[in-house]
Amino acid sequence: MHYKIEVYPRDLHFKKPAGTSRGTYTERKSWFLVLSSKDDPDRWGVGECAPLPNLSCDDVPGYEEMLAKACQNFTNTGKIDIDGLRDYPSILFGLETALLHFEANSFNMWDTPFSRGEAGIPINGLIWMGSYEDMSRQVADKIESGFRCIKLKIGAIDFDKELEILRLIREQFSSEEIELRVDANGAFSPNEAMTKLNRLAELDLHSIEQPIRAGQWEDMALLAASSPVPIALDEELIGCNTPEKKKELLSFINPQYIILKPSLHGGLYGCSEWIKEAQERQIGWWITSALESNVGLNAIAQWCATFDNPLPQGLGTGGLFTNNIDIPLVVKGDRLWSNPK
């Protein structure tokens, strides 16, 4: 097969600013790979390369040159150089999913109940950082829409105010009715983390993502061993790109959960390695998008649907952009549907 890849950069604009403890996004850039072949002119495939500024391990100078080199290497060989792209997970993800789309000749890359529009994937309702009033309004909207798992990004406003929002939910809904997750994005210092975790534990949370900054393995391992709230790793996984490093991290910290974002954590191939290592250690996991357009989100959701994972996934980001790509993904209640019937 003689492949051709064309690269199309595109700036995606958020409908409203997306606040995290690392700053606020108003736009982000993606590179779309369109794969074709003279041998089969009726087929094409598209993948998305979307490194997150100041977060992705491949958000580096010379990214576009590396992307062009990776695409050229693929067209020359017909194969994805997985080991050569381990430090460029967003490029690996874009190439993997463009090829999967090409081979399936469809945005439905696997045959699953999800791809056939027969079943939806349970997802969490994401509450972005903002003022107390704005976050409270978001919570009310998500619950009214039918979400049964709410995830709040915390660390931007006064901690007592954030506790108050969580407490208001708990006063109305038990943990059986509404599952609560929080994502601190590394906002706590190691010295204060346990005190804050003890206060959060009073609200019967499912888990907390990344309570302290990544890279503090000893402190994180202590928290994972003693926290009354289960610990989920997210940013901690970034840059652990080899099988050996993945084994080392999970064995040392031994978290309760890991959260997998293919654009950040190794593409589909690398995330499959994470899942294997996590399952061997009885560590739970779920899959999340990383602010991709609907092209990347669809690929992640299609892949996610191949697993028998009942946990709510983090795939409710399809409505974030004013200029998103039109793909038939629909959120109904607390589930993401593809081509719903």
URFENBEL-V440985 format. One record per helix or strand of 2 or more residues. SS is the DSSP state (a for helix, b for strand). FROM is the first residue (numbers start at 1). LEN is the number of residues. Records with the same first field share a line. If there is no record, write none. Layout:
SS->FROM-LEN  FROM-LEN
//
This chain:
b->3-18  23-15  45-5  121-3  125-3  149-5  179-5  187-2  207-3  231-3  257-4  284-5  313-2  329-4  335-4
a->38-3  63-15  83-3  89-16  132-14  159-14  190-12  217-10  235-3  243-11  262-4  267-14  294-11
//
